[in-house]
Every structure is written in structure tokens, then in C-alpha cells.
């Protein structure tokens, strides 16, 4: 079992600079990419710019391959970029969700360290 948190980088900037219609389009594109990468799992919009993905019966290698596919597909779009955190195993779901969320934020911090010009608050 894998739990993933995917944060959509830059949604606030798109909403503020291009309007909410552009932000909604970005969210729809993001959801389509995540659903394509994890068609055998459940993809939820957790709120705002965050998505949660639950996948049963999947190896760690396969999750990594699919995350790479998600990053590849999002790289083909103009503005969809994800920070993704992953937690594996059949543990208490709250702990797994917390670990995946923490890992997503660590990825997001690394993303903005590598691309400080994209950081927007």
C-alpha cells in the first residue's frame, strides 16, 4: 500500500496573476495527470492545491516509476509542477498520511530552493 501527497506548485501565483479560471484549468490538468499515473488507485483533492493518492498492492519500485511518469507528463505542461511525498506500508493510516505529507513538504522546499524565482507567497 502507498499513500502519496501531491502538492501543486504555483497555484496561488496562477490564481493571483491569471485569474481563477486559469487556476481551475491548472487543477483539472493536475488531476488528469495524477489519475493517469495512478489509474488503479484513488485520487482525491484534499483541498486547495493538495491531492492525496491511495494505491493498494503496489511495489515501491512501481510507485517510483509512476511518480517519475507524473513528473514527466507535468513537465510537458506550461505550469503544472508537483511536490510529492510518499509513504509505504500497512500502518495506522493517520501516521502514513502524516509521513507522506511531511515528505511532500520536504520535496516542496527542495523545489523552491532549486527554483527560488518561482516562490510566491
C-alpha positions as CSV (number, residue, x, y, z in Angstrom):
1,X,0.0,0.0,0.0
2,X,1.2,3.5,-0.8
3,X,-0.1,6.9,0.3
4,X,1.0,9.9,-1.7
5,X,0.5,13.6,-1.1
6,X,0.9,15.7,-4.2
7,X,1.1,19.5,-3.8
8,X,0.5,21.6,-6.9
9,X,3.3,24.1,-7.0
10,X,2.4,27.7,-8.1
11,X,-1.4,27.5,-8.0
12,X,-1.6,30.7,-5.9
13,X,0.5,32.6,-8.3
14,X,-1.6,31.4,-11.3
15,X,-4.8,32.4,-9.4
16,X,-3.4,35.9,-8.5
17,X,-1.8,36.7,-11.8
18,X,-4.0,35.0,-14.4
19,X,-7.3,34.6,-12.5
20,X,-9.3,31.7,-11.0
21,X,-10.4,30.3,-14.4
22,X,-6.7,29.7,-15.2
23,X,-6.2,28.2,-11.7
24,X,-9.2,25.9,-12.2
25,X,-7.8,24.8,-15.5
26,X,-4.5,24.1,-13.8
27,X,-6.2,22.0,-11.2
28,X,-8.1,20.0,-13.8
29,X,-4.9,19.3,-15.7
30,X,-3.2,18.2,-12.5
31,X,-6.0,15.9,-11.6
32,X,-5.9,14.3,-15.1
33,X,-2.2,13.7,-14.8
34,X,-2.5,12.1,-11.4
35,X,-5.4,10.0,-12.4
36,X,-3.5,8.8,-15.5
37,X,-0.4,7.9,-13.4
38,X,-2.4,6.1,-10.7
39,X,-5.5,4.8,-12.6
40,X,-5.6,1.8,-10.3
41,X,-5.7,3.9,-7.2
42,X,-7.9,6.6,-5.7
43,X,-7.0,10.2,-6.3
44,X,-8.6,12.8,-4.0
45,X,-8.3,16.6,-4.0
46,X,-7.5,17.1,-0.3
47,X,-8.2,20.8,-0.6
48,X,-6.6,23.9,-2.1
49,X,-3.6,22.7,-4.1
50,X,-3.1,19.3,-2.5
51,X,-4.1,15.9,-3.7
52,X,-3.9,12.5,-1.9
53,X,-3.5,9.2,-3.7
54,X,-4.1,5.8,-2.2
55,X,-2.8,2.7,-4.0
56,X,-3.1,-0.9,-2.8
57,X,-1.0,-3.8,-3.9
58,X,1.9,-1.8,-5.5
59,X,5.6,-2.1,-5.0
60,X,7.9,0.7,-4.1
61,X,9.6,0.5,-7.4
62,X,6.3,0.8,-9.3
63,X,5.3,3.8,-7.2
64,X,8.6,5.5,-8.1
65,X,8.1,4.7,-11.8
66,X,4.7,6.2,-11.7
67,X,5.9,9.3,-9.8
68,X,8.5,9.7,-12.5
69,X,5.8,9.4,-15.1
70,X,3.7,12.1,-13.4
71,X,6.7,14.5,-13.3
72,X,7.4,13.7,-17.0
73,X,3.9,14.4,-18.0
74,X,3.6,17.6,-15.9
75,X,6.9,18.8,-17.4
76,X,5.1,18.8,-20.8
77,X,2.6,21.3,-19.5
78,X,3.1,25.0,-19.2
79,X,2.7,25.3,-15.4
80,X,1.8,22.1,-13.7
81,X,4.5,21.0,-11.3
82,X,4.1,18.7,-8.3
83,X,5.9,18.2,-5.0
84,X,5.1,14.6,-4.0
85,X,5.6,12.8,-0.7
86,X,5.2,9.0,-0.4
87,X,4.7,6.6,2.5
88,X,4.5,2.8,2.1
89,X,3.2,0.1,4.3
90,X,0.1,-1.0,6.1
91,X,0.3,1.1,9.3
92,X,-2.1,3.4,11.0
93,X,-3.5,5.5,8.2
94,X,-3.1,8.7,10.2
95,X,0.6,8.0,10.6
96,X,1.1,7.1,7.0
97,X,-0.7,10.3,5.9
98,X,1.4,12.4,8.2
99,X,4.6,10.9,6.9
100,X,3.6,11.3,3.3
101,X,2.6,15.0,4.0
102,X,5.9,15.7,5.7
103,X,7.9,14.2,2.8
104,X,5.8,16.2,0.3
105,X,6.7,19.4,2.2
106,X,10.4,18.4,2.2
107,X,10.2,17.9,-1.6
108,X,8.4,21.3,-2.0
109,X,11.1,23.1,0.0
110,X,13.8,21.5,-2.2
111,X,11.8,22.5,-5.3
112,X,11.8,26.2,-4.2
113,X,15.4,26.1,-3.2
114,X,16.2,24.9,-6.7
115,X,13.8,27.5,-8.3
116,X,13.7,30.5,-5.9
117,X,12.3,32.7,-8.7
118,X,9.1,30.6,-8.6
119,X,8.5,31.0,-4.9
120,X,5.4,33.1,-4.3
121,X,3.6,33.9,-1.1
